[in-house]
């Protein structure tokens, strides 16, 4: 009832969003670790900021990919 399968989901858009979010989080955590090693303090000290920016990137990328996917057809 709560988790009904949605037939309107565009799998390609979801995959693009997953890849962009994973890339963002990986790059951000790498840069944060390098800054912490070099300067003894991270570039972004709040983990929630990294989390929520990544989630925002996911949803925005999904919407943009859906837009381009619909305009291509």
mmCIF file as gemmi writes it, N, C-alpha and C atoms, coordinates in Angstrom:
data_model
loop_
_atom_site.group_PDB
_atom_site.id
_atom_site.type_symbol
_atom_site.label_atom_id
_atom_site.label_alt_id
_atom_site.label_comp_id
_atom_site.label_asym_id
_atom_site.label_entity_id
_atom_site.label_seq_id
_atom_site.pdbx_PDB_ins_code
_atom_site.Cartn_x
_atom_site.Cartn_y
_atom_site.Cartn_z
_atom_site.occupancy
_atom_site.B_iso_or_equiv
_atom_site.pdbx_formal_charge
_atom_site.auth_seq_id
_atom_site.auth_asym_id
_atom_site.pdbx_PDB_model_num
ATOM 1 N N . UNK Axp A 1 ? 0.824 -1.181 0 1 0 ? 1 A 1
ATOM 2 C CA . UNK Axp A 1 ? 0 0 0 1 0 ? 1 A 1
ATOM 3 C C . UNK Axp A 1 ? 0.878 1.259 0 1 0 ? 1 A 1
ATOM 4 N N . UNK Axp A 2 ? 1.846 1.321 0.878 1 0 ? 2 A 1
ATOM 5 C CA . UNK Axp A 2 ? 2.69 2.509 0.963 1 0 ? 2 A 1
ATOM 6 C C . UNK Axp A 2 ? 3.739 2.524 -0.146 1 0 ? 2 A 1
ATOM 7 N N . UNK Axp A 3 ? 4.321 1.36 -0.433 1 0 ? 3 A 1
ATOM 8 C CA . UNK Axp A 3 ? 5.352 1.268 -1.456 1 0 ? 3 A 1
ATOM 9 C C . UNK Axp A 3 ? 4.806 0.571 -2.696 1 0 ? 3 A 1
ATOM 10 N N . UNK Axp A 4 ? 3.913 1.232 -3.378 1 0 ? 4 A 1
ATOM 11 C CA . UNK Axp A 4 ? 3.365 0.677 -4.613 1 0 ? 4 A 1
ATOM 12 C C . UNK Axp A 4 ? 4.361 0.873 -5.742 1 0 ? 4 A 1
ATOM 13 N N . UNK Axp A 5 ? 4.468 -0.101 -6.635 1 0 ? 5 A 1
ATOM 14 C CA . UNK Axp A 5 ? 5.351 0.101 -7.792 1 0 ? 5 A 1
ATOM 15 C C . UNK Axp A 5 ? 4.827 1.23 -8.669 1 0 ? 5 A 1
ATOM 16 N N . UNK Axp A 6 ? 5.729 2.077 -9.089 1 0 ? 6 A 1
ATOM 17 C CA . UNK Axp A 6 ? 5.369 3.223 -9.913 1 0 ? 6 A 1
ATOM 18 C C . UNK Axp A 6 ? 5.829 2.962 -11.34 1 0 ? 6 A 1
ATOM 19 N N . UNK Axp A 7 ? 4.884 2.904 -12.247 1 0 ? 7 A 1
ATOM 20 C CA . UNK Axp A 7 ? 5.227 2.62 -13.639 1 0 ? 7 A 1
ATOM 21 C C . UNK Axp A 7 ? 5.702 3.865 -14.388 1 0 ? 7 A 1
ATOM 22 N N . UNK Axp A 8 ? 5.599 5.042 -13.779 1 0 ? 8 A 1
ATOM 23 C CA . UNK Axp A 8 ? 5.995 6.284 -14.432 1 0 ? 8 A 1
ATOM 24 C C . UNK Axp A 8 ? 7.462 6.643 -14.194 1 0 ? 8 A 1
ATOM 25 N N . UNK Axp A 9 ? 8.178 5.826 -13.442 1 0 ? 9 A 1
ATOM 26 C CA . UNK Axp A 9 ? 9.57 6.129 -13.116 1 0 ? 9 A 1
ATOM 27 C C . UNK Axp A 9 ? 10.448 5.93 -14.349 1 0 ? 9 A 1
ATOM 28 N N . UNK Axp A 10 ? 11.285 6.901 -14.606 1 0 ? 10 A 1
ATOM 29 C CA . UNK Axp A 10 ? 12.249 6.825 -15.691 1 0 ? 10 A 1
ATOM 30 C C . UNK Axp A 10 ? 13.558 6.294 -15.108 1 0 ? 10 A 1
ATOM 31 N N . UNK Axp A 11 ? 13.88 5.044 -15.402 1 0 ? 11 A 1
ATOM 32 C CA . UNK Axp A 11 ? 15.052 4.383 -14.823 1 0 ? 11 A 1
ATOM 33 C C . UNK Axp A 11 ? 16.358 5.073 -15.22 1 0 ? 11 A 1
ATOM 34 N N . UNK Axp A 12 ? 16.438 5.585 -16.443 1 0 ? 12 A 1
ATOM 35 C CA . UNK Axp A 12 ? 17.664 6.259 -16.88 1 0 ? 12 A 1
ATOM 36 C C . UNK Axp A 12 ? 17.908 7.524 -16.064 1 0 ? 12 A 1
ATOM 37 N N . UNK Axp A 13 ? 16.86 8.263 -15.767 1 0 ? 13 A 1
ATOM 38 C CA . UNK Axp A 13 ? 17.006 9.481 -14.967 1 0 ? 13 A 1
ATOM 39 C C . UNK Axp A 13 ? 17.448 9.155 -13.549 1 0 ? 13 A 1
ATOM 40 N N . UNK Axp A 14 ? 16.901 8.092 -12.996 1 0 ? 14 A 1
ATOM 41 C CA . UNK Axp A 14 ? 17.28 7.674 -11.648 1 0 ? 14 A 1
ATOM 42 C C . UNK Axp A 14 ? 18.754 7.265 -11.622 1 0 ? 14 A 1
ATOM 43 N N . UNK Axp A 15 ? 19.204 6.52 -12.634 1 0 ? 15 A 1
ATOM 44 C CA . UNK Axp A 15 ? 20.598 6.094 -12.68 1 0 ? 15 A 1
ATOM 45 C C . UNK Axp A 15 ? 21.546 7.275 -12.825 1 0 ? 15 A 1
ATOM 46 N N . UNK Axp A 16 ? 21.169 8.257 -13.637 1 0 ? 16 A 1
ATOM 47 C CA . UNK Axp A 16 ? 21.994 9.465 -13.781 1 0 ? 16 A 1
ATOM 48 C C . UNK Axp A 16 ? 22.071 10.204 -12.453 1 0 ? 16 A 1
ATOM 49 N N . UNK Axp A 17 ? 20.949 10.285 -11.747 1 0 ? 17 A 1
ATOM 50 C CA . UNK Axp A 17 ? 20.924 10.958 -10.448 1 0 ? 17 A 1
ATOM 51 C C . UNK Axp A 17 ? 21.771 10.21 -9.423 1 0 ? 17 A 1
ATOM 52 N N . UNK Axp A 18 ? 21.688 8.874 -9.411 1 0 ? 18 A 1
ATOM 53 C CA . UNK Axp A 18 ? 22.522 8.087 -8.501 1 0 ? 18 A 1
ATOM 54 C C . UNK Axp A 18 ? 23.997 8.321 -8.765 1 0 ? 18 A 1
ATOM 55 N N . UNK Axp A 19 ? 24.38 8.29 -10.033 1 0 ? 19 A 1
ATOM 56 C CA . UNK Axp A 19 ? 25.79 8.451 -10.387 1 0 ? 19 A 1
ATOM 57 C C . UNK Axp A 19 ? 26.309 9.847 -10.04 1 0 ? 19 A 1
ATOM 58 N N . UNK Axp A 20 ? 25.507 10.865 -10.298 1 0 ? 20 A 1
ATOM 59 C CA . UNK Axp A 20 ? 25.956 12.224 -9.992 1 0 ? 20 A 1
ATOM 60 C C . UNK Axp A 20 ? 26.065 12.442 -8.485 1 0 ? 20 A 1
ATOM 61 N N . UNK Axp A 21 ? 25.128 11.888 -7.72 1 0 ? 21 A 1
ATOM 62 C CA . UNK Axp A 21 ? 25.176 12.027 -6.268 1 0 ? 21 A 1
ATOM 63 C C . UNK Axp A 21 ? 26.367 11.28 -5.691 1 0 ? 21 A 1
ATOM 64 N N . UNK Axp A 22 ? 26.594 10.058 -6.165 1 0 ? 22 A 1
ATOM 65 C CA . UNK Axp A 22 ? 27.737 9.282 -5.68 1 0 ? 22 A 1
ATOM 66 C C . UNK Axp A 22 ? 29.042 9.99 -6.008 1 0 ? 22 A 1
ATOM 67 N N . UNK Axp A 23 ? 29.142 10.55 -7.208 1 0 ? 23 A 1
ATOM 68 C CA . UNK Axp A 23 ? 30.345 11.276 -7.607 1 0 ? 23 A 1
ATOM 69 C C . UNK Axp A 23 ? 30.542 12.505 -6.726 1 0 ? 23 A 1
ATOM 70 N N . UNK Axp A 24 ? 29.472 13.247 -6.462 1 0 ? 24 A 1
ATOM 71 C CA . UNK Axp A 24 ? 29.575 14.425 -5.605 1 0 ? 24 A 1
ATOM 72 C C . UNK Axp A 24 ? 30.039 14.046 -4.211 1 0 ? 24 A 1
ATOM 73 N N . UNK Axp A 25 ? 29.381 13.033 -3.611 1 0 ? 25 A 1
ATOM 74 C CA . UNK Axp A 25 ? 29.762 12.631 -2.255 1 0 ? 25 A 1
ATOM 75 C C . UNK Axp A 25 ? 31.192 12.115 -2.203 1 0 ? 25 A 1
ATOM 76 N N . UNK Axp A 26 ? 31.591 11.311 -3.168 1 0 ? 26 A 1
ATOM 77 C CA . UNK Axp A 26 ? 32.956 10.798 -3.182 1 0 ? 26 A 1
ATOM 78 C C . UNK Axp A 26 ? 33.979 11.904 -3.311 1 0 ? 26 A 1
ATOM 79 N N . UNK Axp A 27 ? 33.758 12.826 -4.234 1 0 ? 27 A 1
ATOM 80 C CA . UNK Axp A 27 ? 34.682 13.941 -4.439 1 0 ? 27 A 1
ATOM 81 C C . UNK Axp A 27 ? 34.726 14.848 -3.209 1 0 ? 27 A 1
ATOM 82 N N . UNK Axp A 28 ? 33.571 15.142 -2.632 1 0 ? 28 A 1
ATOM 83 C CA . UNK Axp A 28 ? 33.507 16.018 -1.463 1 0 ? 28 A 1
ATOM 84 C C . UNK Axp A 28 ? 34.218 15.393 -0.266 1 0 ? 28 A 1
ATOM 85 N N . UNK Axp A 29 ? 33.988 14.112 -0.035 1 0 ? 29 A 1
ATOM 86 C CA . UNK Axp A 29 ? 34.649 13.454 1.088 1 0 ? 29 A 1
ATOM 87 C C . UNK Axp A 29 ? 36.157 13.35 0.872 1 0 ? 29 A 1
ATOM 88 N N . UNK Axp A 30 ? 36.589 13.14 -0.372 1 0 ? 30 A 1
ATOM 89 C CA . UNK Axp A 30 ? 38.018 13.106 -0.673 1 0 ? 30 A 1
ATOM 90 C C . UNK Axp A 30 ? 38.662 14.468 -0.419 1 0 ? 30 A 1
ATOM 91 N N . UNK Axp A 31 ? 38.029 15.521 -0.918 1 0 ? 31 A 1
ATOM 92 C CA . UNK Axp A 31 ? 38.574 16.874 -0.717 1 0 ? 31 A 1
ATOM 93 C C . UNK Axp A 31 ? 38.558 17.223 0.767 1 0 ? 31 A 1
ATOM 94 N N . UNK Axp A 32 ? 37.506 16.84 1.478 1 0 ? 32 A 1
ATOM 95 C CA . UNK Axp A 32 ? 37.427 17.096 2.909 1 0 ? 32 A 1
ATOM 96 C C . UNK Axp A 32 ? 38.561 16.39 3.65 1 0 ? 32 A 1
ATOM 97 N N . UNK Axp A 33 ? 38.831 15.144 3.286 1 0 ? 33 A 1
ATOM 98 C CA . UNK Axp A 33 ? 39.906 14.392 3.936 1 0 ? 33 A 1
ATOM 99 C C . UNK Axp A 33 ? 41.265 15.018 3.639 1 0 ? 33 A 1
ATOM 100 N N . UNK Axp A 34 ? 41.468 15.454 2.396 1 0 ? 34 A 1
ATOM 101 C CA . UNK Axp A 34 ? 42.746 16.089 2.05 1 0 ? 34 A 1
ATOM 102 C C . UNK Axp A 34 ? 42.937 17.403 2.803 1 0 ? 34 A 1
ATOM 103 N N . UNK Axp A 35 ? 41.88 18.193 2.921 1 0 ? 35 A 1
ATOM 104 C CA . UNK Axp A 35 ? 41.976 19.433 3.68 1 0 ? 35 A 1
ATOM 105 C C . UNK Axp A 35 ? 42.249 19.152 5.149 1 0 ? 35 A 1
ATOM 106 N N . UNK Axp A 36 ? 41.629 18.113 5.681 1 0 ? 36 A 1
ATOM 107 C CA . UNK Axp A 36 ? 41.839 17.793 7.091 1 0 ? 36 A 1
ATOM 108 C C . UNK Axp A 36 ? 43.276 17.317 7.337 1 0 ? 36 A 1
ATOM 109 N N . UNK Axp A 37 ? 43.833 16.587 6.386 1 0 ? 37 A 1
ATOM 110 C CA . UNK Axp A 37 ? 45.225 16.149 6.525 1 0 ? 37 A 1
ATOM 111 C C . UNK Axp A 37 ? 46.18 17.33 6.401 1 0 ? 37 A 1
ATOM 112 N N . UNK Axp A 38 ? 45.911 18.233 5.482 1 0 ? 38 A 1
ATOM 113 C CA . UNK Axp A 38 ? 46.833 19.332 5.205 1 0 ? 38 A 1
ATOM 114 C C . UNK Axp A 38 ? 46.713 20.467 6.222 1 0 ? 38 A 1
ATOM 115 N N . UNK Axp A 39 ? 45.481 20.795 6.619 1 0 ? 39 A 1
ATOM 116 C CA . UNK Axp A 39 ? 45.283 21.979 7.45 1 0 ? 39 A 1
ATOM 117 C C . UNK Axp A 39 ? 44.728 21.666 8.836 1 0 ? 39 A 1
ATOM 118 N N . UNK Axp A 40 ? 44.592 20.401 9.164 1 0 ? 40 A 1
ATOM 119 C CA . UNK Axp A 40 ? 44.05 19.956 10.456 1 0 ? 40 A 1
ATOM 120 C C . UNK Axp A 40 ? 42.623 20.423 10.719 1 0 ? 40 A 1
ATOM 121 N N . UNK Axp A 41 ? 41.912 20.782 9.669 1 0 ? 41 A 1
ATOM 122 C CA . UNK Axp A 41 ? 40.478 21.073 9.787 1 0 ? 41 A 1
ATOM 123 C C . UNK Axp A 41 ? 39.832 20.783 8.444 1 0 ? 41 A 1
ATOM 124 N N . UNK Axp A 42 ? 38.616 20.236 8.463 1 0 ? 42 A 1
ATOM 125 C CA . UNK Axp A 42 ? 37.95 19.918 7.186 1 0 ? 42 A 1
ATOM 126 C C . UNK Axp A 42 ? 37.438 21.171 6.495 1 0 ? 42 A 1
ATOM 127 N N . UNK Axp A 43 ? 37.235 21.064 5.201 1 0 ? 43 A 1
ATOM 128 C CA . UNK Axp A 43 ? 36.687 22.178 4.422 1 0 ? 43 A 1
ATOM 129 C C . UNK Axp A 43 ? 35.229 22.42 4.808 1 0 ? 43 A 1
ATOM 130 N N . UNK Axp A 44 ? 34.449 21.336 4.902 1 0 ? 44 A 1
ATOM 131 C CA . UNK Axp A 44 ? 33.043 21.404 5.343 1 0 ? 44 A 1
ATOM 132 C C . UNK Axp A 44 ? 32.957 20.605 6.632 1 0 ? 44 A 1
ATOM 133 N N . UNK Axp A 45 ? 32.761 21.292 7.746 1 0 ? 45 A 1
ATOM 134 C CA . UNK Axp A 45 ? 32.823 20.618 9.037 1 0 ? 45 A 1
ATOM 135 C C . UNK Axp A 45 ? 31.513 19.935 9.415 1 0 ? 45 A 1
ATOM 136 N N . UNK Axp A 46 ? 30.411 20.278 8.766 1 0 ? 46 A 1
ATOM 137 C CA . UNK Axp A 46 ? 29.117 19.722 9.122 1 0 ? 46 A 1
ATOM 138 C C . UNK Axp A 46 ? 28.727 18.632 8.121 1 0 ? 46 A 1
ATOM 139 N N . UNK Axp A 47 ? 28.566 17.413 8.613 1 0 ? 47 A 1
ATOM 140 C CA . UNK Axp A 47 ? 28.221 16.288 7.738 1 0 ? 47 A 1
ATOM 141 C C . UNK Axp A 47 ? 26.815 16.402 7.18 1 0 ? 47 A 1
ATOM 142 N N . UNK Axp A 48 ? 25.924 17.061 7.911 1 0 ? 48 A 1
ATOM 143 C CA . UNK Axp A 48 ? 24.555 17.226 7.418 1 0 ? 48 A 1
ATOM 144 C C . UNK Axp A 48 ? 24.507 18.1 6.172 1 0 ? 48 A 1
ATOM 145 N N . UNK Axp A 49 ? 25.413 19.052 6.073 1 0 ? 49 A 1
ATOM 146 C CA . UNK Axp A 49 ? 25.482 19.893 4.877 1 0 ? 49 A 1
ATOM 147 C C . UNK Axp A 49 ? 25.836 19.038 3.667 1 0 ? 49 A 1
ATOM 148 N N . UNK Axp A 50 ? 26.81 18.159 3.825 1 0 ? 50 A 1
ATOM 149 C CA . UNK Axp A 50 ? 27.207 17.273 2.734 1 0 ? 50 A 1
ATOM 150 C C . UNK Axp A 50 ? 26.053 16.355 2.357 1 0 ? 50 A 1
ATOM 151 N N . UNK Axp A 51 ? 25.366 15.811 3.352 1 0 ? 51 A 1
ATOM 152 C CA . UNK Axp A 51 ? 24.236 14.918 3.111 1 0 ? 51 A 1
ATOM 153 C C . UNK Axp A 51 ? 23.119 15.622 2.354 1 0 ? 51 A 1
ATOM 154 N N . UNK Axp A 52 ? 22.7 16.785 2.835 1 0 ? 52 A 1
ATOM 155 C CA . UNK Axp A 52 ? 21.56 17.465 2.225 1 0 ? 52 A 1
ATOM 156 C C . UNK Axp A 52 ? 21.888 18.057 0.861 1 0 ? 52 A 1
ATOM 157 N N . UNK Axp A 53 ? 23.107 18.501 0.657 1 0 ? 53 A 1
ATOM 158 C CA . UNK Axp A 53 ? 23.493 18.972 -0.671 1 0 ? 53 A 1
ATOM 159 C C . UNK Axp A 53 ? 23.492 17.809 -1.652 1 0 ? 53 A 1
ATOM 160 N N . UNK Axp A 54 ? 23.96 16.657 -1.204 1 0 ? 54 A 1
ATOM 161 C CA . UNK Axp A 54 ? 23.927 15.465 -2.056 1 0 ? 54 A 1
ATOM 162 C C . UNK Axp A 54 ? 22.509 15.059 -2.409 1 0 ? 54 A 1
ATOM 163 N N . UNK Axp A 55 ? 21.607 15.112 -1.437 1 0 ? 55 A 1
ATOM 164 C CA . UNK Axp A 55 ? 20.204 14.782 -1.713 1 0 ? 55 A 1
ATOM 165 C C . UNK Axp A 55 ? 19.565 15.798 -2.658 1 0 ? 55 A 1
ATOM 166 N N . UNK Axp A 56 ? 19.905 17.071 -2.48 1 0 ? 56 A 1
ATOM 167 C CA . UNK Axp A 56 ? 19.394 18.096 -3.394 1 0 ? 56 A 1
ATOM 168 C C . UNK Axp A 56 ? 19.912 17.863 -4.807 1 0 ? 56 A 1
ATOM 169 N N . UNK Axp A 57 ? 21.185 17.487 -4.916 1 0 ? 57 A 1
ATOM 170 C CA . UNK Axp A 57 ? 21.753 17.186 -6.235 1 0 ? 57 A 1
ATOM 171 C C . UNK Axp A 57 ? 21.027 16.008 -6.855 1 0 ? 57 A 1
ATOM 172 N N . UNK Axp A 58 ? 20.708 14.993 -6.049 1 0 ? 58 A 1
ATOM 173 C CA . UNK Axp A 58 ? 19.987 13.833 -6.566 1 0 ? 58 A 1
ATOM 174 C C . UNK Axp A 58 ? 18.652 14.242 -7.172 1 0 ? 58 A 1
ATOM 175 N N . UNK Axp A 59 ? 17.848 14.976 -6.417 1 0 ? 59 A 1
ATOM 176 C CA . UNK Axp A 59 ? 16.517 15.333 -6.897 1 0 ? 59 A 1
ATOM 177 C C . UNK Axp A 59 ? 16.572 16.311 -8.072 1 0 ? 59 A 1
ATOM 178 N N . UNK Axp A 60 ? 17.484 17.261 -8.023 1 0 ? 60 A 1
ATOM 179 C CA . UNK Axp A 60 ? 17.606 18.199 -9.139 1 0 ? 60 A 1
ATOM 180 C C . UNK Axp A 60 ? 18.095 17.501 -10.404 1 0 ? 60 A 1
ATOM 181 N N . UNK Axp A 61 ? 19.058 16.611 -10.266 1 0 ? 61 A 1
ATOM 182 C CA . UNK Axp A 61 ? 19.56 15.883 -11.428 1 0 ? 61 A 1
ATOM 183 C C . UNK Axp A 61 ? 18.48 14.995 -12.02 1 0 ? 61 A 1
ATOM 184 N N . UNK Axp A 62 ? 17.685 14.373 -11.162 1 0 ? 62 A 1
ATOM 185 C CA . UNK Axp A 62 ? 16.586 13.541 -11.665 1 0 ? 62 A 1
ATOM 186 C C . UNK Axp A 62 ? 15.585 14.377 -12.458 1 0 ? 62 A 1
ATOM 187 N N . UNK Axp A 63 ? 15.233 15.555 -11.944 1 0 ? 63 A 1
ATOM 188 C CA . UNK Axp A 63 ? 14.288 16.421 -12.641 1 0 ? 63 A 1
ATOM 189 C C . UNK Axp A 63 ? 14.852 16.904 -13.974 1 0 ? 63 A 1
ATOM 190 N N . UNK Axp A 64 ? 16.12 17.28 -13.99 1 0 ? 64 A 1
ATOM 191 C CA . UNK Axp A 64 ? 16.749 17.75 -15.228 1 0 ? 64 A 1
ATOM 192 C C . UNK Axp A 64 ? 16.835 16.626 -16.245 1 0 ? 64 A 1
ATOM 193 N N . UNK Axp A 65 ? 17.207 15.428 -15.794 1 0 ? 65 A 1
ATOM 194 C CA . UNK Axp A 65 ? 17.289 14.283 -16.712 1 0 ? 65 A 1
ATOM 195 C C . UNK Axp A 65 ? 15.906 13.92 -17.251 1 0 ? 65 A 1
ATOM 196 N N . UNK Axp A 66 ? 14.876 14.006 -16.415 1 0 ? 66 A 1
ATOM 197 C CA . UNK Axp A 66 ? 13.507 13.762 -16.895 1 0 ? 66 A 1
ATOM 198 C C . UNK Axp A 66 ? 13.091 14.792 -17.93 1 0 ? 66 A 1
ATOM 199 N N . UNK Axp A 67 ? 13.458 16.044 -17.705 1 0 ? 67 A 1
ATOM 200 C CA . UNK Axp A 67 ? 13.116 17.113 -18.643 1 0 ? 67 A 1
ATOM 201 C C . UNK Axp A 67 ? 13.756 16.857 -20.007 1 0 ? 67 A 1
ATOM 202 N N . UNK Axp A 68 ? 15.047 16.537 -20.015 1 0 ? 68 A 1
ATOM 203 C CA . UNK Axp A 68 ? 15.736 16.276 -21.28 1 0 ? 68 A 1
ATOM 204 C C . UNK Axp A 68 ? 15.242 15.007 -21.934 1 0 ? 68 A 1
ATOM 205 N N . UNK Axp A 69 ? 14.869 14.017 -21.133 1 0 ? 69 A 1
ATOM 206 C CA . UNK Axp A 69 ? 14.361 12.772 -21.666 1 0 ? 69 A 1
ATOM 207 C C . UNK Axp A 69 ? 13.005 12.981 -22.363 1 0 ? 69 A 1
ATOM 208 N N . UNK Axp A 70 ? 12.156 13.785 -21.775 1 0 ? 70 A 1
ATOM 209 C CA . UNK Axp A 70 ? 10.832 14.051 -22.367 1 0 ? 70 A 1
ATOM 210 C C . UNK Axp A 70 ? 10.943 14.91 -23.601 1 0 ? 70 A 1
ATOM 211 N N . UNK Axp A 71 ? 11.889 15.85 -23.632 1 0 ? 71 A 1
ATOM 212 C CA . UNK Axp A 71 ? 12.045 16.716 -24.801 1 0 ? 71 A 1
ATOM 213 C C . UNK Axp A 71 ? 12.712 16.012 -25.965 1 0 ? 71 A 1
ATOM 214 N N . UNK Axp A 72 ? 13.459 14.958 -25.704 1 0 ? 72 A 1
ATOM 215 C CA . UNK Axp A 72 ? 14.122 14.219 -26.766 1 0 ? 72 A 1
ATOM 216 C C . UNK Axp A 72 ? 13.116 13.409 -27.569 1 0 ? 72 A 1
ATOM 217 N N . UNK Axp A 73 ? 12.092 12.916 -26.926 1 0 ? 73 A 1
ATOM 218 C CA . UNK Axp A 73 ? 11.092 12.065 -27.614 1 0 ? 73 A 1
ATOM 219 C C . UNK Axp A 73 ? 10.118 12.852 -28.402 1 0 ? 73 A 1
